[in-house]
């Protein structure tokens, strides 16, 4: 482990924002994490732990220490008649994990194909797509507790996982460094095909009895058609969360906007944020090098030289517009630094 100074973070964030970290290091093992925290001095603070950098927007240089988790490894811990339990190092690229599982006939995460980021970041956001959330397959999360200076294992019930949130995003933030996760995957997968355009695309492809691989390929196709590749166009995926409103709010808005789409959620209603943003006229709009993606309004993009401040200014403009038109407050999904 080596601590470097004044390092550009442009390669470390999917928005491609060119800011610097006062101190920078890469952590390749649990031992590196211990050594890193043991070596810290007052001038090294504050600390930012990065995975794939796919859910962060830098608005300025970071006047502390940025540590990137780079650990690797996927190990089968246990197997029974119905499930295989995989232990996955935090630094593994998430989509590589999905590919690994699908190639071995293990079901449960195929609908989460092509979600950017690393495995260690997945529980923080409780990543989800196409009717599946990480909490559906999560067995445990191993962390380094930097306050108690020990290692702990969290079971799903301890993780306080909800819609795009968890204990690691709330009061556990800056305390727990995720070192690995364990997933409980199905040996006899039950495919979830009734969300979004999955079944429609399978029918178009003439696939009557889809396999795990076919489902993964279809989801990659759908996501690729709607979402920009961060390697080609800087972005962090969905910048905003889909808002959840009460039944009374929904009834009021549905009367005013009859075409408003929604998803029922235990007496509440989730409204597609993309629809709200599009209705406010932002879809495909560009403000300098900061813009709203032409196919998916939830995605803000960097066309080349936008600063984090430019992206944030656009986000605030969208939030204000949606609030004025619908009375709904959009919440940012991306972490602002």
C-alpha positions in Angstrom: 0.0 0.0 0.0 1.3 3.4 -1.0 -0.2 6.8 -0.3 0.3 9.2 -3.2 -0.3 13.0 -3.3 -2.2 15.3 -5.6 -3.7 12.6 -7.8 -6.3 13.2 -10.5 -9.6 11.4 -9.8 -10.8 11.6 -13.4 -10.2 7.9 -14.0 -11.9 7.0 -10.7 -15.3 8.5 -11.4 -17.8 7.6 -14.2 -18.7 11.2 -14.7 -15.1 11.8 -15.7 -14.9 14.9 -13.6 -11.3 16.1 -13.4 -10.6 16.9 -9.7 -7.7 16.0 -7.5 -7.3 14.1 -4.2 -4.8 15.5 -1.8 -3.9 11.9 -0.8 -4.7 8.8 -2.8 -4.2 5.0 -2.3 -5.5 1.7 -3.5 -6.5 -1.0 -1.1 -6.1 -4.6 -2.4 -6.8 -6.6 0.7 -8.2 -6.5 4.2 -4.7 -6.1 5.4 -4.3 -3.0 3.3 -7.4 -1.5 4.9 -6.0 -2.1 8.4 -2.6 -0.6 7.3 -4.3 2.4 5.7 -6.4 3.4 8.8 -3.4 2.7 11.1 -1.2 5.0 9.1 -3.6 8.0 9.0 -2.5 11.3 10.4 -4.7 14.4 11.0 -3.7 15.9 7.6 -5.0 12.8 5.9 -8.6 13.5 7.0 -11.4 13.4 5.8 -11.5 10.0 4.1 -13.5 8.9 1.1 -13.8 5.3 0.2 -14.4 4.7 -3.5 -15.4 1.5 -5.4 -16.0 1.9 -9.1 -16.8 5.6 -8.7 -20.1 5.1 -10.5 -22.3 6.8 -8.0 -20.4 9.9 -7.1 -20.3 13.5 -8.4 -17.2 15.5 -7.5 -17.8 19.2 -7.3 -14.3 20.2 -6.1 -10.9 18.8 -5.2 -10.9 16.4 -2.2 -8.8 17.9 0.6 -8.3 14.6 2.3 -7.6 10.9 1.5 -9.4 8.9 -1.2 -9.0 5.2 -1.0 -10.1 2.9 -3.8 -11.1 -0.7 -3.0 -9.4 -3.0 -5.5 -9.7 -6.4 -3.9 -10.6 -9.4 -6.1 -11.9 -12.8 -5.7 -15.1 -14.9 -6.0 -15.3 -18.0 -3.8 -18.0 -20.7 -3.3 -18.5 -20.8 0.5 -21.3 -23.3 0.7 -23.6 -25.4 -1.3 -26.8 -27.2 -0.5 -29.6 -28.9 -2.5 -31.1 -25.5 -3.5 -28.5 -22.8 -3.2 -24.9 -21.8 -3.7 -23.4 -19.2 -1.5 -20.7 -17.0 -3.2 -18.3 -14.8 -1.3 -17.3 -11.8 -3.4 -14.5 -9.4 -2.7 -15.6 -5.7 -2.6 -13.4 -4.7 -5.5 -15.0 -7.1 -8.0 -16.8 -5.4 -10.9 -20.5 -6.0 -10.3 -21.3 -7.1 -13.9 -18.4 -9.5 -13.8 -20.1 -11.1 -10.8 -23.4 -11.4 -12.7 -21.6 -13.0 -15.6 -19.8 -15.4 -13.3 -23.1 -16.5 -11.8 -25.0 -16.9 -15.1 -22.2 -18.9 -16.7 -22.5 -21.4 -13.8 -26.3 -21.6 -13.9 -26.8 -19.7 -10.7 -30.0 -17.6 -10.7 -31.1 -14.5 -8.8 -29.0 -11.6 -10.1 -29.4 -12.0 -13.9 -31.9 -9.1 -13.9 -29.1 -6.9 -12.3 -26.9 -7.2 -15.4 -24.9 -4.2 -16.6 -25.4 -2.2 -13.4 -22.2 -0.1 -13.1 -20.0 -0.2 -10.0 -18.3 -2.7 -7.8 -19.7 -5.5 -5.6 -18.8 -3.7 -2.4 -21.0 -0.7 -3.4 -24.0 -2.9 -4.2 -25.4 -3.2 -0.6 -24.9 0.6 0.0 -27.5 1.5 -2.6 -29.4 -1.8 -2.5 -29.0 -1.8 -6.2 -32.1 -2.9 -8.2 -33.5 -3.3 -11.7 -36.3 -5.1 -13.5 -38.1 -6.3 -10.4 -35.0 -7.5 -8.5 -33.1 -5.9 -5.6 -29.8 -7.0 -4.1 -31.6 -7.6 -0.7 -33.5 -10.5 -2.5 -30.3 -12.5 -2.8 -28.0 -11.0 -0.1 -26.9 -13.4 2.6 -24.3 -11.4 4.5 -22.0 -8.3 4.3 -18.5 -8.3 5.8 -17.2 -5.0 6.9 -14.2 -3.4 8.6 -15.5 -1.2 11.5 -13.1 1.7 11.6 -14.3 3.0 14.9 -14.3 -0.3 16.9 -11.3 -1.4 14.9 -12.6 -4.9 14.2 -14.4 -6.9 11.5 -18.1 -7.6 11.6 -20.6 -9.6 9.5 -24.0 -8.1 8.9 -27.0 -10.3 8.0 -29.6 -8.7 5.7 -31.9 -7.8 8.6 -29.0 -5.7 10.1 -28.4 -3.8 6.9 -31.6 -1.8 7.0 -32.1 -2.1 3.3 -34.8 -0.1 1.5 -35.3 1.5 -1.8 -31.8 2.6 -2.8 -30.7 2.8 0.8 -29.1 0.9 3.7 -27.3 1.3 7.0 -24.1 1.9 5.0 -25.6 4.9 3.3 -27.2 6.3 6.5 -25.7 6.2 10.1 -23.1 3.6 9.1 -21.6 5.9 6.5 -17.9 6.6 7.2 -17.8 3.9 9.9 -18.1 0.6 7.9 -15.9 -0.3 5.0 -17.4 -3.2 3.1 -14.7 -5.8 2.4 -16.9 -8.6 0.9 -20.5 -9.7 0.3 -22.1 -13.1 0.3 -24.9 -13.9 -2.1 -27.4 -16.8 -1.9 -28.1 -17.9 -5.4 -30.5 -20.5 -6.8 -29.4 -23.7 -8.4 -32.9 -24.0 -10.0 -33.6 -20.4 -11.1 -37.0 -18.9 -11.1 -36.9 -16.3 -13.9 -38.5 -12.9 -13.4 -39.7 -11.8 -16.8 -42.7 -9.5 -16.2 -40.9 -6.2 -15.5 -40.2 -3.6 -18.2 -39.7 -4.9 -21.7 -38.1 -8.3 -20.8 -40.9 -10.5 -22.1 -41.5 -8.3 -25.1 -37.9 -8.5 -26.2 -37.8 -12.2 -25.6 -40.8 -12.6 -27.8 -39.2 -10.4 -30.5 -36.1 -12.6 -30.4 -38.3 -15.8 -30.7 -37.2 -17.1 -27.4 -40.0 -19.3 -25.9 -38.0 -21.0 -23.1 -35.5 -18.4 -21.9 -32.3 -19.4 -20.1 -30.4 -17.4 -17.6 -28.0 -16.4 -20.4 -30.9 -15.3 -22.6 -32.4 -13.1 -19.9 -29.0 -11.5 -19.2 -28.4 -10.9 -22.9 -31.9 -9.3 -23.2 -31.4 -7.0 -20.2 -28.0 -5.9 -21.5 -29.6 -5.1 -24.8 -32.4 -3.1 -23.1 -30.1 -1.2 -20.8 -27.6 -0.5 -23.6 -30.4 1.0 -25.8 -31.5 3.3 -23.0 -28.4 4.1 -21.0 -25.1 5.6 -22.1 -21.9 3.8 -21.7 -19.8 5.8 -19.1 -16.7 4.9 -21.1 -18.1 6.9 -24.0 -20.2 9.5 -22.2 -19.7 10.5 -18.6 -22.6 9.6 -16.3 -23.5 7.9 -13.1 -26.5 6.0 -14.2 -29.8 7.3 -12.6 -29.0 10.6 -11.0 -32.4 10.7 -9.2 -34.5 8.2 -7.3 -38.0 7.4 -8.5 -40.2 9.3 -5.9 -42.7 7.4 -3.8 -45.9 9.4 -2.9 -48.9 8.8 -0.7 -52.2 7.5 -2.0 -53.8 11.0 -1.5 -51.0 12.7 -3.4 -51.4 10.1 -6.2 -55.1 10.6 -6.4 -54.7 14.4 -6.7 -52.0 14.2 -9.4 -53.7 11.4 -11.3 -56.8 13.7 -11.7 -54.6 16.5 -12.9 -52.3 14.3 -15.1 -54.3 11.3 -16.2 -51.4 9.9 -18.3 -49.1 9.8 -15.3 -47.6 6.2 -15.0 -47.2 4.6 -11.5 -46.4 1.4 -9.6 -48.3 0.5 -6.5 -46.2 -0.1 -3.4 -48.1 -1.2 -0.3 -50.6 1.6 -0.3 -48.1 4.1 -1.7 -47.2 4.8 -5.3 -43.8 5.0 -7.1 -43.8 7.5 -9.9 -41.2 7.2 -12.7 -38.8 10.1 -12.2 -38.0 10.0 -15.9 -41.6 10.8 -16.8 -41.7 13.8 -14.5 -38.4 15.2 -15.9 -39.6 14.7 -19.4 -42.9 16.4 -18.7 -40.8 19.4 -17.5 -39.1 19.6 -20.9 -35.6 18.5 -19.9 -35.3 15.2 -21.9 -32.3 15.5 -24.3 -31.6 19.1 -23.2 -28.0 20.3 -23.1 -26.6 23.2 -21.1 -23.0 23.6 -22.2 -21.3 20.2 -21.6 -23.9 19.2 -18.9 -27.0 17.6 -20.2 -30.0 15.2 -19.8 -29.6 12.0 -21.8 -31.7 11.8 -24.9 -33.1 8.4 -24.1 -33.3 8.3 -20.3 -34.1 11.6 -18.5 -33.0 10.2 -15.1 -29.5 10.2 -16.4 -27.4 13.4 -16.4 -24.4 13.4 -18.6 -21.0 15.0 -19.1 -20.5 15.7 -22.8 -16.8 16.4 -22.2 -15.6 19.2 -20.0 -18.5 19.8 -17.6 -17.5 20.4 -14.1 -19.3 18.8 -11.1 -20.7 22.2 -10.4 -22.3 22.3 -13.9 -23.9 18.9 -13.4 -25.1 19.8 -9.9 -26.6 23.1 -11.2 -28.5 21.3 -13.8 -29.8 18.8 -11.2 -31.0 21.6 -9.0 -32.8 23.2 -11.9 -34.6 19.9 -12.6 -35.5 19.4 -9.0 -37.0 22.9 -8.8 -39.0 22.5 -12.0 -40.5 19.1 -11.0 -41.4 20.5 -7.6 -43.1 23.5 -9.2 -45.1 21.4 -11.7 -46.0 18.3 -9.7 -45.3 19.2 -6.0 -42.9 16.2 -5.9 -39.4 16.6 -4.5 -36.9 14.5 -6.5 -34.1 13.1 -4.4 -30.6 12.6 -5.7 -29.4 9.0 -5.9 -25.8 10.1 -6.6 -23.5 11.1 -3.7 -22.3 14.7 -4.0 -18.7 15.3 -2.8 
